[in-house]
């Protein structure tokens, strides 16, 4: 079983052409005077999806290096525990071959499980498995942890200003401040008007760029502006990409505590 999950990837984004007074894509201007530090911007980024509990309907498409596509639909539940750790349950609804597959995270890399209904097997995800892909996507299981709260794992510095797809963005360099962070360095492009990330680059401990993500197609859902398409690429899987499309998200959802249990993962009740 080779697996990887979460938000995802597909077509590469084209950067905006140079227009009057705006630097061409790829060129980074000196950091603007924002009045906000990099760490303060990072807190605002985390706040975009901040909620005690959410329910999300999503579709994920993986594109292989040969161009073949596989699509699936899922429902994703999240809820914070008493300590503020985000717990996640993902349930696959389609295609038929994947229906009922479930993933549970209780907020740390040593508390993750996968349920495979065809063989009625509960698999604990541990050791080297946390670096594997979930359902052949471009996300690893451990990617779920860092993305839950950037400010908890990283310190940030504003290093520039760049235009992406017509959006002025702060460019942040993130350095890991916890040994448990799965990437030593992250580069983050944050839209200046709403603090929603436009692009992310993830680097290994040696400084190698290993993953890239893009967040596009902003829409208002349950009173908040959110990206409805997330593009994620694992650069070590050449030509491979994953796209997660958010169809609906409820920030004020009531999610019972029993949702985040092994019994619910297996039985759905």
N, C-alpha and C positions, 0 to 999 in steps of 0.2 A: 504494500500500500504506500504510494508516494503521494503526499498531500501538502496543501498550502491554502490559507483562507483570509478572508475579510473583504475590504473594499478593493476595487480593482481597476482594470487597465484596458486599453485597446488602442485606438488610433493615436499616433503622435500628434501633438499640437503644433500648429504653425505659429511662430511669433509674429507680432505686428510689424508692418513695414515702417520705415522711418518717416515720421511726419514732422512738420515744423515744430521746433522747440522740444522734441522728444527724441531720446537716443535710440538708435537702431537696436533691435533685439540682440541679446547676447552681450551688449556693452553695458557696463555698470557705471552709473554716475556716482558722484560723491553722495554720502548719506544726507538726506534732507534734515532740516531742523524740525523734529517731530514733537519735542517736549516729552517724549516717551522713551524710556530705555528699551533695549532689546528684550529684557526679562518682562517688562510691563506689556509689550506687544504680544509676547508669548502667552501671557495669562489671558489676554483678550482672544487669542486664537483658540485656546482651550475652551473658552466660554461659549463659542459658537454652538457647540453640541452639548453644552452643559445641561444636565437635567438629572433629577433623582432617578427617573426611570423612563425608558423609551421603548417603543415598538416600531420596527421598521419593516416594510415590505420591499424586497429588492430582487433584482435579476442580475445574474453574473454570467458573463461570456468570456471563455478562454479561447485564445486564438493561437494555434500551434505554429511552429516555424514553417510548416508546409501550407499554411493558410486555412487549415481545417478549424471549424468552430464548434464549441460545445456550450450550450446555454442551460442554465438552471435557474429556478426560482426558489426563494427562501424567505423565511421570516426570522427576524433578529430581535431578541429581547435583551435589554441591558438594565441593570439596576445596581445602585451603590449599596454596599453593606454598611454596617454601623461604623466601620473605620474609614469609610469613604472610598474603598476599593471598588472598581467597576467590575461587575460580574456580567458574563455574556452567555446566552444560549442561542445557538443557530440551528434551525430546523429546515432541512431541504424538502421542498414541496414537489418539485419536478426537476428532470424528467422522471419517468416511472422507475428507471433503474436506480435512481438516487433517492427516491421518495422515502422519507423517514430517517435518513441519515441525520445524526445530530452531533453537535459540538458544544461542550460546556467548559467555560473558564471561570474559576472562582477568584480571579484577580492576581494570580502569580503563576510563574512558569512550571511550578511543581504541582499545580492543581488544575490540570486540563485533561479532558477525556473526549473520546469519540465513540459514538454508538453506531454499529453497523447492523441494521435490521435483518438483512438477508441471512446472516449467520447468527443473529441474535447475540452479538458479541460486543462487550464494553471494553474499549482499549484505552489504557492510560497513556498519555503522551508525556514522555520523559526522556532525559538524556539527549542524545543526538536527534531524536525525533522532533524536538521543538524547532529545529532549523529546516525541517522538511516542508514541502509545499502541501497545502490543504486542498484536496480535490483537484490537484494538478493546476492550481492557480499560481499567480506570481507572488502571493503572500505566504510567508512562513507563519507557523503558529505563534512564534515569539514576536512577530510584527504586531500582533494584537496588543501586547503589553505596552510598548513605547508609545503607540499611537493614542492610547487612552488618555494620556496626560503628558504633553510635552514638557510643561513647566516643572513637573516632578522629577524628570530625568535629566533635563538639560538646562544650561545657562546660555543666554543669547546675547549677541552683539549686533547692532545695526551696522552693516558694512557698505551699503549702497542703496541705489534706487534704480529700478529697471521697469521698462514697459513690456508687458506680456499681453498679447491679444487685446491691445487698446486699454489695458488696465495698468495704472501706475502702482507699483509694488515696492514695499520695503524689502530689502534683501538682508536676511539674518543668517549669521553663522552660529550654529548651536554646537556646544561642546558638552560631552557627557559629564555630569557631576555625580553620577552614581555608577558603581561598578556593575550594577545589574542592567544598565542601559545596553541595548543590543547593538547599537551603532555608536562608534566613538565620536563621530561628527555627522551633522546634518546641515544642509543648506536649505533655507526656506524662503520662498517668495510669498509675501503677504499683501493682499490687496489693501491699498491705503484707505479706501472708502468704507470698508466693512470688516476688515481684519480676517477675511476668509482666505486661506492659502490658495495660491494659483499653481504652485509647483513645489516639489520636494525632491531633494537629492540625498541619498543615504550612502555613507562611506564606511568602509571597513577600518579596522585598527591600523592597517598599513597605509591608509589614505586612498585606497582604491574605490572609485565610484562603482557601487554594486546594484543599486536600485533607484528608479526614478518614478515619481507619480505626478499626475496632473489632476486638478479638480475644476470641473467646468459645469456649464449649463445651470446657472443659479436660478432658483425658484423659491417662492414663499410656500412653506409647509408648516401648518399648525402655528402660524404667526411669526415664523422666523425665516430669514433668507439662508438657504443652505445650497451647497453644490449637489446636484442630482446625478452627476456622472463623475466617477473617480477612475482615472487611468493609471495602471500600475504595471511596471516592467521590471522583471528580474533580469539584469543585463548578462547574467551568466547563462540564461536560457535564451540564446540568440534567436531573434525573430519571434519570441513568445511574448504574449501580453494578455492582460486580463482587464475586463471592464465591469465595474459594478455600477448599476443604475438604480438609484433610489426612487421607487414608485410612490411611496408614502411614508411619512414618519410622524409619530404622535409623541410629543414631548410631555404631555400631561397624562400619559397612560397609567393605568393601575396594573401593576405586574405583581402577582402573588409571590410570596417568598418560596413556595414549593417549586416554582419554575426553575430555580437554580439548585436542583438536587439530582442525584444519580437516578432516583426512581422516575422523576419526570423526564430525564434524558432518555431513559429506556422505554417508559410506558406512555409518556405524554399526558400523565395525570398524577 
